[in-house]
Amino acid sequence: MRVQLEEDTIRVRIDEDELNELLQDVALLGSTAFGKAFTMRYAIDATDNGCTLSGTAHEWRMEVPREALRDLQSRLPSKDGLTFDIPGHDTVATTVRFDVDVKDSLRRRRG
């Protein structure tokens, strides 16, 4: 799982194995160390509700709609992932871009 943060956008890119784990209700866990300053820990879960973010800057959880994940799985390989906007508190919305690695998908189909 790769997580990229840029301005008001969170981009999550996973491979097909990780997508299968999510659809089997296994949370994807990750962390990023910022030198000795702090470590950011995150978890991605499938949910029956909408896309949400919760937690703190150091430890957060994203929930992604299971039906949207199933739809994405049925379209693989695809460069078109999922996009969600999560309203902010008196700020612009946070955009979540959720993709499955196209190169991984193509390798699987060739192999």
C-alpha positions in Angstrom: 0.0 0.0 0.0 1.2 3.4 -0.9 -0.2 6.5 0.7 0.6 10.0 -0.8 -0.4 13.3 0.8 -0.6 16.4 -1.3 -2.4 19.6 -0.3 -6.0 18.5 0.3 -5.7 15.1 -1.4 -4.9 11.7 0.0 -4.0 9.1 -2.6 -4.0 5.4 -1.7 -2.7 2.8 -4.2 -2.9 -0.8 -3.4 -2.4 -4.1 -5.3 -5.0 -6.7 -6.1 -4.0 -8.9 -3.1 -4.6 -6.0 -0.8 -7.9 -5.3 -2.5 -8.9 -8.9 -1.8 -7.9 -8.5 1.8 -10.1 -5.4 2.2 -13.1 -7.3 0.6 -12.5 -10.1 3.2 -12.7 -7.5 6.0 -9.0 -7.5 6.7 -7.8 -3.9 7.5 -4.7 -2.7 5.6 -2.2 -1.2 8.1 0.7 1.1 7.3 3.0 3.6 8.8 5.4 6.3 7.7 8.3 7.6 9.9 9.2 11.2 9.6 12.8 10.9 10.8 12.9 11.0 14.6 10.1 13.6 14.8 7.1 11.2 14.7 5.5 8.2 13.0 2.2 8.4 11.2 0.1 5.2 11.4 -2.9 4.5 9.2 -5.5 1.8 8.6 -7.8 1.3 5.6 -11.0 -0.7 6.1 -14.0 -1.6 3.9 -17.4 -0.4 5.2 -21.0 -0.6 4.3 -21.2 3.2 4.7 -19.6 6.1 2.8 -15.9 7.0 2.7 -14.8 8.5 6.0 -11.6 9.6 7.9 -11.2 9.5 11.6 -8.4 9.7 14.2 -5.5 12.1 14.6 -2.7 13.3 12.4 -0.4 10.6 14.0 -2.9 7.8 13.8 -5.8 7.8 11.3 -8.3 5.4 9.8 -10.0 5.5 6.4 -13.2 3.6 5.6 -14.0 2.9 2.0 -17.4 1.7 0.8 -17.3 -2.1 0.1 -19.7 -1.8 -2.9 -17.4 0.7 -4.6 -14.4 -1.6 -3.9 -16.3 -4.5 -5.5 -17.2 -2.3 -8.5 -13.5 -1.3 -8.9 -12.5 -5.0 -8.7 -14.9 -5.9 -11.5 -13.2 -3.3 -13.8 -9.6 -4.3 -13.3 -7.2 -3.6 -14.8 -8.2 0.0 -14.9 -6.5 3.4 -14.5 -9.8 4.8 -13.3 -10.0 4.3 -9.5 -12.3 5.7 -6.9 -12.7 9.3 -5.9 -14.4 10.6 -2.8 -14.8 14.1 -1.3 -14.9 14.3 2.5 -16.3 17.6 3.9 -14.0 19.6 6.1 -14.6 21.8 9.2 -14.8 25.3 7.7 -12.2 24.2 5.2 -12.1 22.7 1.7 -13.1 19.1 1.3 -10.4 16.4 1.5 -10.3 14.4 -1.8 -9.5 10.7 -1.5 -8.2 9.0 -4.6 -8.2 5.2 -4.3 -6.5 3.1 -7.0 -5.4 -0.4 -7.7 -1.9 -0.6 -9.2 -2.5 -1.0 -13.0 1.0 -2.5 -13.6 0.3 -5.2 -10.9 -3.0 -6.0 -12.5 -1.5 -6.3 -16.0 1.3 -8.5 -14.8 -1.2 -10.9 -13.2 -3.1 -11.2 -16.4 0.0 -11.8 -18.5 1.4 -14.4 -16.1 
